[in-house]
């Protein structure tokens, strides 16, 4: 089906559902007593949204599809205030065979001591095992009394040809945990994760150079090891201890992992893996084992609270069940905060280093120290001050490999609100200084100093029209560059605030002959209490002589229809 066809189908479904909901609302009920019982026993709510977008660009290659359509449907049925059945439906024209599927459909029942998933969902076993990745399958998480049990599984990726950047084998994930305690109090869990790619879901690419009809050669080398079928087994514990009426909260997680980089390689028969593990995970020549430990503690004794943390992720620890994980990292954290009658005072210090096993020639150490004061001396005036110091050094003995830097950032933000009856409603001011010193023996004494200033406000031109002007400037002293950005937004409300329209223009330029001009016009109309329409048109012109495709014009328009059920 074409993009326009899909958008037409989405719009028709949306309009039919809206018409049906309106029709039901207008039909008189012949039995008030029966209707009252049903209304208390079954409550239906949700949101249905149709989104359409078209865009075009001249002067540069297209970065997006020329048109996009999406349909969101999120209904919720509550039965006797005991069970909630919610669903998620997402249909989009953006998916294709070269990317992971964006379309989603899932059912998510929940009750007082548990929840479940059927279809597309995302949930968590723990931050370092299974967390933050979409699955297509099912799962259940229950906590009846002291017992805690979780079982989540499904397909995480489909097979896609694409090399190291976007290619993937079909991937299946299964995670489980069992323990005792309460999610919102103290608990102790034992957890396990199993991830396995299907090696047969993609054919092995053969390095080749092929000729086209115009006798030109495609010199793209297809690396057979750019995308590999992987396997992963993670097991460990997770706990939370809450003491003294939540004044002390201590979280701990410790896991061990087995990871295979390429399942196509031969089996490792050295005997270093116990036989009971081999029954569920077959080690190969590309396999490795490692562990991680993470702990953080929050102490809250009003008006002072202190957060401390420690994290050790060994170089070989891998979990394919999390969206992003940096291994070979050790981190220390401490962050106290004091609440005072007019605001808060917060400081923090973080230290990270790699090369935990001494396998690298150099060890990179990163440190960050932050101090921030947020105050409201009077009701109309809010102010904050911040200082951030960051440094990095890899302690390399040789000049050619050594690098390091230190940066100091000092800033303040001020905001003052006037009476709502005055023409000038509010003003705000921001200033940031940043100075960096780079430790590069091959280029000694490299410095960078930047200043950034921003001023804005809110002006009531009439009772229904607000003007929001702003001016921002940033200057790099060492590079001798200056960037300016000015913006004016006008907002108009009418129809008893049911229709809100905004028009904005932004002009940005610098002293290197680069500039951009951007217009935006948008409106949001609450047609009824449950139905709204949002539309916008954007136009951007960019010019920079120093860039490839540095002169282009882009146009975008979108329409959103939302029906609350």
PyMOL commands that set and color helices and strands:
alter all, ss='L'
color gray80, all
select helices_A, chain A and resi 3-26+32-41+163-166+199-201+275-278+441-443
alter helices_A, ss='H'
color red, helices_A
select strands_A, chain A and resi 42-58+67-79+83-92+104-111+114-121+135-142+147-157+170-181+187-198+210-211+217-218+231-243+248-260+287-301+304-313+329-340+343-353+365-378+381-393+404-417+424-438+446-460+465-476+481-494+499-510+515-526+531-543+551-564
alter strands_A, ss='S'
color yellow, strands_A
deselect
rebuild
show_as cartoon
